């Protein structure tokens, strides 16, 4: 009989705690993980404070939540303080009981948590340099000290998380104070955008559940669905009941960029633009997990970049969706994937129609466009509209020996359309491509020729205005065309 024995395989503290620093957090996702704990503790206000200019920069995250006793604080500082298989409350944004520690260690070598409950303030610190020296799982318990950053912001209850020894944030410029400060501030700017998006559903409304500030500046939410815009198309919610909870989906089609302000359009598109921000937005207990992308169910295209699908899952489905430690990635269960595939197919048609309707309007022959659009052998061809009254009228005014040359120039202009450059410029940024905004004085002679030609066919002045001013280049010059017609009619 083989004799079996047990051997102690307790992880070495110094090795494991250093390994916890490399779970893939950024400053943005690390801050979000800490704020998750604040929301779970019932906080209504979370203040982010940062000293980026001193020789020992720090970041503090202060909340007005329920706070902890010293026993609870010690447990919260324990790596793996909660089993991910344990049932959680509906408002609990935690997952593995690792977030506070792994997120903090990813950014700093010294983590201090000061918390207040029932009038008692408790303070505990992990110092990775000390753990490396002693190789022991020992957290330092301290007394109240006014020198602890942010502790003066605590109210009757609440918690402040302080990051010091920010070796990961300013590693490139450790000995250059100005550059180190600039590097930390740049990271904070990115984190601010992430937090405004990640927690936007908690921050919205006239009486928001959560208020976020950064160095006493209130942060406003970023709604990726532009819900407040009246032109946004919103479908009804769809429910998918499953064994471990109900998945709720809702589809949105953003307005064409011409119906949004540039600031609103850019904010909704995010730093990578609308081409990359289309797709699924997956929320766990209304906290954003995945922002954009079709997760293999569709390709990101220019014509579908207005499409957004909001997917809500409860924390009871963490294992089904394979939520990671950072709460920054997930995988769809097969049954959900099939349901969302049908939603994607339906949505793509809506988004495409938003652009195609506008495209048809701009090339509608009744609007007298300067460019004609037609299909030939499966390709879409654009060429100057030789029947436009400005072009046809000018050619008719030329001596016959010059008309062929003029017609050749117009054909050459159409054949030289820079299709490749247009593709490159419009990839993800079609709204930034515009026609040359010609001033009316520059085109007045051609417009006059077109007006005279149309009036000679018996069209009324109003009909001429409507025909010429419905498309570029006269969209912005309706009043000038109207005045020109009056001058011609009056002689």
N, C-alpha and C positions, 0 to 999 in steps of 0.2 A: 504494500500500500504506500502510495506517495504521500509523504508528510507535507502539509501546506502550512505556511506561516504568513504572518502579516509584517510588513515593514513600513516604517514611517516615511512618507513621501511628501511631507509638507513643503510647499514651494518656498524657495529662498526669497525672502522679502525684497532684497536689493534687486534681484534679477526680475522678478515678476512685476514689481511696481514700475520699473523702467520700461518693461514691455507694454504696460498699460498706457504708455504715452503715445503709442503708434497705432491707434485704432482708426486713423484716417480723419480725425476731426480737423476742421478749419476753425478760425476764431468765430465765424458765423454760427456753425453748427454747435460749437462748444457753448457759446452763450445761450443758444436756444435750449440746449439740454438743461442748463441751470435754471432758466426761466420756467421750464416745464415743472420743476419742483415747486417754484413759487406759486404757479397756478394751482397745482395739486393742494398746496397749503392754504388755498383760498385768498391769495393776494389780489388786491384790486389796483395796487400801484407798485410798479417795479422801476427802480431808479438805477441806471447804469452810470457809474462815476469812473473817470479815468484821469490819471496823472501821467501825461506822456512826456513831460519836459524835464522832470527831475532826474538825478543820476540813478535813482532806484524807482523806475516807473511801476505803477500798479493799476489794476482794474478791480472795481468793487461792484457787486450787484446786490442791491438792497430791496427787500420786499416788506410789505405790511401784512404778511400772512400770519398763520396761527403760532409760529415759533415752535421751539422744542425744549424739552427738559434736557438736563445733562445726559441722562441715560439714553434718551432718543437721539441726541447729538452724537454720542459715541457710536450708536448703531448706524446712523446715517453716514458716518465717516468710514465705516467698515466696507471694504470692497466686496461686492456681491451681497448687499444687505437684504435683498429680496429675491425670492425664487421666481423666475419668469413664469412658472406654471401656476403660481398662486393667483386666486381670483382677486381682481382689483375693482375699486369703486369706479362708477361711470366717468367721473371727472379726473381720474388718476392718469396722468400722462407718463408715468414711469414705465419701465420695461424690465430691466435686469437687476436694478439696484446698483448699477455701476456708473450711471450717468454723471453724477456730481464729481466722482473721483476721476474717472477716465477723461471726461471733458476738461476738467481743471488741469490735470497732469499733462494733457496735450499742449497746454499753453504756458504752464509755469512750473517751477520747482518747489514753490511754497504755497500751500493752500490753507487758508484760515477761514473758519466758519464761526461767526458770533451770532448767537440767537437768544431771544428773550421770550419768556413765557411765565405767566403768573408772577411778574415782577422780578424774576430771577434771570440774570444774564449769564450764559455759558459760552465758553470759547474753546475751540480745539484747533490744532494745527498739524498738518502733515508737512514735514520738511524732507524732501527727497535726498538731500545731502546727508541728513542725519540717518535716514533709513539705509543709505549706501554705506555709511560708516559702521552702523551697529548690526545691520542685517536682521532687524527685529521689526515685527508688526506693532509698533508702539506709536500711538498718536499723543501729542503733547496737549495736556489740558492746562489752560491759562485762566487767569482772572480778568475781570473787566479792566480795559485800559483805553483811555481817550486817544492814545496814539494809533489805535487800529483804524485804518482808513474806512470811512463810511459808518462807523459804529454810532456816531452822533446822529445819524439819520433814523435810527431805530425808534419806533414808537413804543406803545405799551406791549405790543407783540410784534414779532417779525424776525427776519434773518438777513444777515449780510454775508456774502461769499466774497472773499478777497483773494486775488491772485497777485503774488509777488514773485520776484526772480523770473521775469518774463523772458526766459532764454530763447524760446521758440519764436517769439514775435519780433525780436530785434536782433537776431543772430548775426545778420550781415554787417551791422553797424554798431557793434557792442561798444566801441571806443569813440564813436562820433555822435555826440548828443543830438545835434540838429538832424542828421540823417536818420538816427534811431527814432526820434520823435515823428519824423515824416512817415517812416515805415509803419509805425504803430497807428498813426492817424489814418493812413490809407486803409489799413485792415479794419479799423473801426467804421470807416465809411461804408465799406462793403458789408460789414456785419449789420449796420443800421438798415440797409436795404433788405437784407435777408430777414431780419426780425419783423420789419413792417409787413412783409409778405407772409412769413411763416405764421404769425399770430393775428392776421388781419381780421379774422372772424370774431376774435375776442375783443378787438379794438374798435369795431364799427358801431355806428348808432349814436344817438344823442346821449344815451346812458350806457357807455361801454362797460363790459365786465373787467377789462384790463386797460390800464393806462401805462404807457412806456415813456420814459424820458432818458435822454443821453446828456449828461452834464447839464441837467435842469432844462433841457430843451425838449418839449413834447414831440413825440413821433406820431405821425399820422399813418393809418393803414394803407396798404397797397392792395386794391381789389383786382385780381387778374381777370375778372369777368366783366369789369366795367358795369356792374349791376345798376348803378345810379344813372347811367346814360339811357335815355328813353329809346334810343335806336337799337340798343342791344336786344337780340332775339333770345328769349328764354323759354325753354320747354318745361313741362311739368316733371316733377320728380318721379323716378321709377324705383320700385322696391324689389329687391331680390332676397327673400328670406332663405337663410342657410342654417345649418346645424348649430353653429357657434355665434350667430348674430345675423343682422340684416344689413346688406350692402345697399346704399342709397345713391343713385346717380341722377345727375341733372346736366343738361346740355345748354351751352351758351354759344351764340354766334355774335362776335363783336361787330360794331358798326364799321362801315368803310372809313378809312382814315380821314376822309373829307368831312365827316360828321363828328369828329372829335378834335379837341384842341391838340396842338403839337405836344404840349407838356403832358396831357393825359395819355396820348398815344405812346409817347416814349416811356412813360412810367409803367403802363400796362405791359408793354413789350419787354421790359427788363433790360439788363445790360447786354444780353446777347441778341436782342431783337425779336420780332414777332415770328420769324421763321422757326426759331428754336423754342419759342414759348407756347406754341400751339400744342394741343393734345390733352393728356390726362393730368388732373390735379388731384392727388390722392391725400385725403385727410384722415387722421386717426384722432377721434374725439375732437374734431374741428381744428386740429393742429396740422399744418401742412407737412407732409412727408415727402412727396414727389411733386415737383413743379414743372409740368410740361413734358412733352415726348409721348410718342404713341406706343411705347413698350413693345415694338415689333408687330403691331397690328396694322400699321399704315406707314407710309412714307411722308416725311415733312415736305410739303410743297408750297409754292407761293399762293396757289388758289385755295389752300385749306388753312392758311395761317390765322384766319379769324376764328377757328374752331377751338372750343374749350369744353372739356368734360369734367365736371366735379364728381368725385367719387368719395363717399363717406363710409368709413368702416369703424366699428367699435373696437375697444381694446381687448375684447374677448376673442378677436380673430387674429391676434399677433402671430401665433404659430402657423395659421393657415397662409398668412401673407408673408411669412419669413421676415418680419421687421427686424432690422439689425440694431446693434448697440447704439449707434448714433441717431437712430430713428430718421435716417436720411435715405433709405432704400427699402424696396419691398418687391415681392414677386406675386403676380396674380395667381390665385387658384384656377385650375382649368375651367370650372363651371362659370366663374366670373369672366374669364377671358372670352368665352363664347358669347356671353351676353353683351359684353362691351364691343365685340367685333361687329355685331349688328348695329349698335349705336353709332359706331364710327362710320359705317357705310351710309347711314342715314344723314349723319352730320356733314359729311363731305359734300353731299349734294347741296345742302343749305349754304355752306360757305362759298362754294363755287358760284352758285346763283347770285350771291351778293356782288361778286366781281363781274360775272358775265352779263347781268342785266345792265350794269353800268357801261360795260364794253359795247353792248349792242346799241345803247343810247348814243354813244359817242360816234358810232359809224353808221347810224341809221341814215339812209339816203335822203329821207325827208328833211333831215337837218343840214343838208348841204355840207358834209365834211370835206376838208381839204385832202384827206387820205381815204382811199377805198380799201375795204377788207373783203377778201374772198378766199375760198379754198380751191386748191388745185393739186390733184394727185396726192391727197392726204396732207398737204402742207398748207399753212395759213400764209397768204401773201398780202402784203401792204404795198400800195403804189399811189402816187399822187392822183387825185381825182381830176382828170382833164376836163370833166364836164362842169366843174365848179365855175360859177359865173365870173369870178375874179380871174381865173386862168383862161377860160374860154373867151371871155370878153376881151382880155388883153391880146390874146393870140389873133382874134378877129380884127383888131385895130392895127396889126402889123402888116406891112407890105407882104404880098404873097410869097416873095422870094425868101423872106425871113421866117415864115411860119414853120417850115419843116425843121429848121435849125432849133427853133424854140421848142417844138414838140420833142426833138431829140434830147434837149437839155432836161426836160421834165422826166423823160424816160430814164435818163442817166441818174437823175436825182433819186428816183425810186429804186433803181438797181443798186445804188450805193448805200442803202439804209444799213447802218452799222449794227446788224443783228447780234453779232458776238458781244460787242461792247454793251448793248442793251441787256442781254442776258446776264452778264456779269454785274452790271449796276443794279439790276432789279432783283437779284438773288437775295432775298431777305430784306430788301429795302426799297421796294417798288414805290413807296410813298415819297421817296426822296428824289425820284426821277420826274422832271417837269419839262414842259415845252418852254422855249425861249419866250419870256413875257414881253412881246413886242409892244412898244408904245404906239398909240393910235396914229400919231403924226407920221410914223415910219411906214404905215401901211394904208394911209388914207387914200392915196391915189388908186390902189388896187381895189379898195372897198368901194370907192365911188364908181368904178367901172362895173363892179358886181351889182351895186344897187341899181344903176341905170339899166343894166341888162334885165334884172328881175322885174323892175317897174314896167319895162317895155312889153313884158308878157301879160300884163294886166293884173299882176299881184298888187294887193293893197300895201300901204306903208307898214301897217302892223304885221302883215304876213311876211314881209321882207325882213323886218327886225327879228321876228321869231325864227325864221329860217337861218339867218346868218349868225345870230347871237346865241344859239343853243350849244355851240361847240367852239373849241379854240380855233383861231386866235382871238375871237371877238366876244368871248364870255364876259370879260371884264369891261367891255366898251359899248354896252347897250345904249347908254345915254348919248354917246357920241354918234353912233349910227343913226339913232332917232333924229338927232339934230341935223345930220347930213341929209337924210331923206326930206326933212322939212325944207331945207335950203334948196334942194333940187326941185321939189314940187313947186315952191314959190318962185323959182327962176332966179 
